[in-house]
């Protein structure tokens, strides 16, 4: 069952209390993801606000922000594939792997041709082992890596398996180039830029980055932060809000009757038709009126559906 479509903006007569929902925000350059969350929190007058995947301050593009009970689907959104448009500069390697860091080495990239870059990119397609950068929010013995890096401390990082399902060279303007890619959770685009430069023997770093999509949340439909703030202050914020099940459209759906809905809301298992195909997948549940109830998983041992996440009725 598809998630309900958003309504067009219509100013409300009065500001309503904000309950829950999802915002697709186009993060501006120069602000942290936390800055955006704080701006939404203040404008909405609600503390329970979080985002579904950090963007570096220099980056722009899709930042999915969840409010209220929608924060419970953040993990689902984080698991969605992410699409980026990245601009790299060849010939300079930096400490942070992007334009914000100190230049550590310089080389002349003028001898490189497009075919060499295309050939080098092949190593970054599919499932790859990627070493995360020191300037990252990952932890080592309780401390953020970027904190250690700022103190001049470098520690060994284990390579992590990530998936680059699509990687295309879309612009070749030496010494710069642009890549378009779709990657899995945990992939560092900065590391791809740095490592590609090392493979080419000239160094490289990231000079611009736009996250163009997280799953079906696309930058073309994202809202500017000032417009989001205005919507909350003027009372027409529901027009910008996606329902929380909009983050779950990759899961199949079922409709249940009132008795099964009641059982689900009480955390009890219930009988219904067994799932088709994989039994490990979560399934969306809607009531007879088409309102989203929550997520269930299949208990193969007892041949019943087990509530996984249940959400309050709207209103």
C-alpha positions in Angstrom: 0.0 0.0 0.0 1.6 3.3 -1.0 2.1 6.0 1.6 -0.3 9.0 1.4 0.8 11.8 -0.8 1.6 15.2 0.6 -0.9 18.0 0.4 -0.1 21.4 -1.3 0.8 24.2 1.1 -2.3 25.9 2.6 -1.9 28.3 5.5 -3.6 27.0 8.6 -6.0 29.2 10.6 -3.9 28.7 13.7 -0.7 26.9 14.6 -1.4 23.2 15.5 0.7 21.3 18.0 3.4 19.3 16.2 3.1 15.5 16.7 5.2 13.5 14.3 6.3 13.2 10.7 9.2 13.3 8.3 10.8 16.3 6.6 13.0 16.2 3.5 15.3 19.2 3.9 18.0 20.5 1.5 20.8 21.1 3.9 22.6 24.4 3.2 26.4 24.5 2.9 28.2 25.7 6.0 25.7 24.3 8.5 26.1 21.0 10.4 23.3 18.4 10.4 22.9 19.2 14.1 22.3 22.9 13.3 19.4 21.9 11.0 17.9 19.6 13.7 18.2 22.4 16.3 16.5 24.9 13.9 13.6 22.5 13.4 13.4 21.7 17.1 13.1 25.4 18.0 10.6 26.3 15.2 8.4 23.2 15.9 8.5 23.5 19.6 9.2 19.8 20.0 12.3 18.2 21.5 12.0 14.8 19.9 13.8 15.5 16.6 16.6 13.6 14.9 18.2 13.2 11.4 18.7 10.0 9.4 22.4 10.4 8.3 25.0 13.1 8.9 26.2 15.4 6.1 29.5 17.2 6.6 29.2 21.0 7.0 30.5 21.7 3.4 27.9 19.2 1.9 24.4 20.1 0.7 21.4 18.0 -0.2 19.0 15.6 1.3 18.8 15.6 5.1 15.9 13.5 6.3 14.7 14.9 9.6 12.2 12.9 11.8 9.9 14.4 14.4 8.1 12.8 17.3 7.3 9.1 16.9 8.8 9.2 13.4 12.3 9.1 15.1 11.6 5.4 15.6 12.0 4.8 11.8 15.4 6.6 11.6 17.2 3.2 11.4 15.0 2.2 8.5 15.9 5.4 6.6 19.6 5.1 7.4 19.5 1.6 5.7 18.2 3.0 2.4 20.7 3.5 -0.4 22.2 7.0 -0.8 23.0 8.8 -4.0 25.7 11.5 -4.2 27.1 13.9 -6.7 30.8 14.5 -5.8 33.3 16.9 -7.2 37.0 16.0 -6.8 40.2 17.9 -7.4 43.2 15.9 -8.6 46.7 16.8 -7.6 46.2 17.6 -4.0 45.7 15.3 -1.0 44.4 16.9 2.2 44.4 15.9 5.9 40.6 15.6 6.0 40.2 14.2 2.5 38.2 17.4 1.5 38.8 21.1 0.9 38.6 21.9 4.6 41.8 20.2 5.5 45.5 21.1 5.2 47.1 20.1 1.9 49.6 17.3 2.7 50.9 16.7 -0.8 50.8 18.1 -4.3 51.4 16.5 -7.7 51.0 17.4 -11.3 47.9 15.7 -12.6 48.2 17.1 -16.2 49.3 13.8 -17.6 46.1 12.0 -16.7 43.5 11.2 -19.2 39.8 10.3 -18.7 40.4 6.7 -19.7 42.8 6.2 -16.8 40.3 7.6 -14.3 37.6 5.4 -15.8 39.8 2.3 -15.4 40.7 3.2 -11.8 37.1 3.7 -10.8 36.4 0.0 -11.5 38.0 -1.0 -8.2 35.4 1.1 -6.3 32.3 -0.6 -7.8 30.4 -3.4 -6.0 31.3 -4.6 -2.5 34.5 -3.0 -1.4 36.6 -2.8 1.8 36.9 0.9 2.9 39.1 2.3 5.6 37.2 5.2 7.2 39.0 8.6 7.5 40.5 9.8 10.7 38.3 12.9 10.5 35.1 11.0 11.1 32.6 10.6 14.0 33.5 6.9 14.5 34.8 6.0 18.0 38.1 4.6 19.2 38.3 3.6 22.8 35.4 5.9 23.6 36.7 8.9 21.7 35.7 10.3 18.3 38.3 9.8 15.6 38.2 13.5 14.6 39.0 14.4 18.2 42.1 12.3 18.1 43.0 13.6 14.6 42.9 17.2 15.8 45.4 16.3 18.5 47.7 14.8 15.9 47.0 11.3 16.9 46.4 8.7 14.2 45.1 5.2 15.0 44.7 2.1 12.9 41.2 1.7 11.5 39.8 -1.5 10.3 38.4 -1.7 6.8 34.7 -2.0 6.6 32.6 -3.6 3.9 30.4 -1.2 2.0 28.6 -1.4 -1.3 28.9 1.0 -4.2 26.0 -0.1 -6.4 26.6 2.6 -9.0 29.6 4.8 -9.8 29.8 7.0 -12.9 32.2 9.6 -14.1 29.8 12.3 -15.3 32.2 15.3 -15.8 35.9 15.4 -16.8 37.3 19.0 -16.4 40.9 18.6 -15.4 42.1 19.0 -12.7 38.5 18.4 -11.5 36.0 15.7 -12.1 32.5 14.8 -11.0 31.2 11.4 -9.9 27.7 10.3 -9.5 27.3 7.3 -7.1 24.8 5.2 -5.2 26.2 3.7 -2.0 25.2 1.8 1.1 25.1 3.0 4.7 28.5 3.7 6.2 30.2 4.7 2.9 32.5 7.7 3.1 32.6 9.6 -0.2 35.6 11.5 1.0 37.5 8.2 1.3 36.6 7.3 -2.2 38.0 10.6 -3.4 41.2 10.2 -1.4 41.8 6.6 -2.3 41.1 7.2 -6.0 43.8 10.0 -5.9 46.3 7.6 -4.3 45.6 4.9 -6.9 46.1 7.5 -9.7 49.4 8.6 -8.1 48.5 12.3 -7.9 46.4 12.6 -4.8 42.8 14.0 -4.7 40.3 15.5 -2.4 36.6 16.4 -2.3 35.7 20.0 -3.2 31.9 19.7 -3.3 29.3 17.1 -2.3 25.5 16.9 -2.8 23.4 14.1 -1.4 20.8 13.9 -4.2 18.7 11.1 -2.7 18.1 8.8 0.3 15.9 6.1 -1.0 12.9 7.9 -2.6 13.6 11.1 -0.7 15.1 13.3 -3.5 16.8 16.7 -3.5 14.5 17.9 -6.2 11.6 17.6 -3.7 13.5 18.8 -0.7 12.5 21.9 1.2 14.9 24.8 2.0 15.4 25.2 5.7 14.1 28.8 5.9 10.8 27.6 4.3 10.6 24.8 6.8 11.1 27.2 9.7 8.5 29.6 8.2 6.0 26.8 7.9 6.2 26.0 11.6 6.0 29.6 12.7 3.0 30.3 10.4 1.2 27.1 11.0 1.1 25.4 7.6 3.8 22.8 8.5 1.6 19.8 7.7 1.9 20.6 4.0 5.6 19.9 4.2 5.5 16.8 6.4 5.7 13.2 5.0 3.8 10.6 7.0 6.2 8.3 8.9 5.3 5.3 6.8 6.8 7.1 3.8 10.1 5.8 5.0 8.9 2.2 4.9 7.6 1.8 1.3 10.3 -0.8 0.5 8.3 -3.2 2.8 5.2 -5.0 1.7 1.9 -4.2 3.4 -1.2 -5.8 4.8 -4.5 -4.6 6.1 -5.9 -6.0 9.4 -9.3 -6.0 11.0 -10.1 -4.3 14.3 -9.4 -7.4 16.4 -5.9 -7.9 15.0 -5.2 -4.2 15.3 -6.1 -4.3 19.0 -3.9 -7.4 19.5 -1.1 -5.6 17.8 -1.4 -2.5 19.9 -1.3 -4.7 23.0 1.9 -6.3 21.8 0.3 -9.6 21.1 0.9 -12.0 18.2 -2.0 -12.6 15.8 -2.9 -15.0 13.0 -3.1 -13.9 9.4 -1.9 -15.2 6.0 1.7 -16.3 6.0 4.1 -14.1 4.1 5.1 -14.8 0.5 8.9 -15.1 -0.2 11.4 -14.1 2.5 10.1 -14.5 6.1 12.8 -12.2 7.6 11.3 -9.0 6.1 9.2 -6.6 8.1 5.7 -5.9 6.9 3.7 -2.6 7.2 0.3 -2.9 8.8 -2.7 -0.7 8.1 -6.1 -0.7 9.7 -9.4 -1.0 7.8 -9.4 2.8 7.3 -6.0 2.8 5.7 -4.2 4.3 8.7 -0.7 3.1 9.5 -0.5 0.9 12.6 3.1 -0.3 12.6 5.5 -3.1 11.6 5.3 -6.8 12.2 7.6 -9.8 11.6 6.8 -13.4 10.9 7.3 -15.9 13.8 7.8 -19.1 11.8 7.8 -21.2 15.0 4.3 -20.2 16.1 3.1 -19.3 12.6 1.9 -15.9 13.8 2.7 -12.3 13.2 4.8 -10.6 15.9 4.5 -6.8 16.5 7.9 -5.1 15.9 7.0 -1.5 16.1 3.6 0.0 16.9 2.8 3.7 16.4 0.0 5.8 18.0 -3.1 6.6 16.1 -3.0 10.1 14.6 -5.1 12.8 16.2 
